Amino acid sequence: MFAVTALCYWPSLSGPFIFDDTPNLELLGVRGGIDSFAAFMEFVSSAQAGPLGRPLSLASFIADSRTWPADPFPFRVTNLLLHLVNGLLVMFLARAILALHVDKGMAWRLAVIGMAIWMLHPLLVSTTAYVIQRMTQLASLFVLTGLLSYIHGRKMLDSQPVRGWAWIVLGMGASGILAVFSKESGILLPLYALVIELTVFSQAPLARERKAALLALLVIPALAMPAYVALNWEALQAGFEFRAFSLRERLLTQAVVLLEYVRQVFAPSLSGLGIIHDDFPVSRGLLNPATTLVGVLVIVAAVAGALWQRRRWPVISFGILWFLAGHSLEAGPMALELYFDHRNYLPLIGPVIAVCSLLPLAPRRFGRYAYAGVLLFLCFEAFVTWQSAKLWSDEELMMRVAAIHHPDSLRVQQYAGNQYILAGRFEQALDVQE
């Protein structure tokens, strides 16, 4: 599966830097490149990649080049290797979760299937092939290691409490720090762990006082995000002055966006992939469009059903709550753009593990058809991922295809106008801008 994934992504390795790559990485060339510790510190601390600066992610780029302009090939290879490493961690996470509910042999088989589905999914191309999204990859890597540490410690918490607490506190603490200094989405680590505790470990034996302490340990850090929103409410609202939608409209639209993400999870299509989504329709009210109300009702019903059935169907409930927890930050009241594929990099894991947990439930006479269906889906994923990766090898081709799929995209039109300017065709550039 590693070889198949690498082959599917191979066309993208020859692609150029695009969009946000240059403004974030061109500081590598300041003062002649990274040739001293002072230059290193200046690069990792001065770039405005996020509220915390994301120094760990920026430091990782120095391994690929110490100056600018640079060859994008080593950057893209590193991203692909990180994707494969994350795939391995997804397998271990899936195995650890499923082993609590099926025998170990079956857990391993399902975990390998889950890893394959996740690594090959076309939704993840815009994370792996987009150089600057290494920030998402690194944050995900440390979130996954933190969760593996949590599960390991949670299993021994009842019989070996000292060792169990050490694995949970130290393992999650170290991983969480590394995650948030890679990208702010790493702050969701305690929330992911809380989802696992409420679902997968819902029937695991644990003394009441330890259970209370554990929940407090997870809930208190998880409250950091809503606390930040409350304390910076005016600043967050001010951010929408530069957007074509209000805070209320963004939250309403996210209900539709989440439904579209789910559709792409189970029925990925090339026309809905990529990084051009600035033409996504804004919801102006619950019935404008009507799919907004549908999205809100589906989300409320999904959360209620997952919490209600978390003991009877723990892994299914895990998949639902994990997916929504993973989107809780970037689908929240931040003045971010409405839609991006890369926001599904970690959230996709939940639905994948949930679906894999259903495979052993197929009647014996239909079991072979279930696994044949999985194989066909993997082949379909590989084909769409390969097609998408080809677009990332040629920026002009990518934008031409985007213009077909997104004719109302301002970003695509701006790109076309800039290309005309570079070619000296100023009249055509003016026509596009008008």
Buried (B, 14 or more C-beta within 10 A) or exposed (E): BBEBBBEBBBBBBEBBBBBBBBEBBBBBBBEEBBEEEEBBEBBBEEBEBBEBBBBBBBBBBBEBBBEBEBEBEBBBBBBBBBBBBBBEBBBBBBBBBBBBBBEEEBBBBBBBBBBBBBBBBBBBBBBBBBBBBBBBBBBBBBBBBBBBBBBBBBBBBBEEBEEBBBBBBEBBBBBBBBBBBBBBBBBBBBBBBBBBBBBBBBEBEBEEEBBEBBEEBBEEBBEEBEEBBEEBEEEBEEBBEEBEBBBEBBBBBBBBBBBBBBEBBEEBEBEBBBBBBBBBBBBBEBEBBEBBBBBBEBBEEBBEBBEEBBEEBBBBBBBBBBBBBBBBBBBBBBBBBBBBBBBBBBBBBBBBBBBBBBBBEBEEEEEEEBBEEBEEBBEBBBBBBBBBBBBBBBBEEBBBBBBEBBEEBEBBBEBBBBBBBEEEBEEBBEEBEE
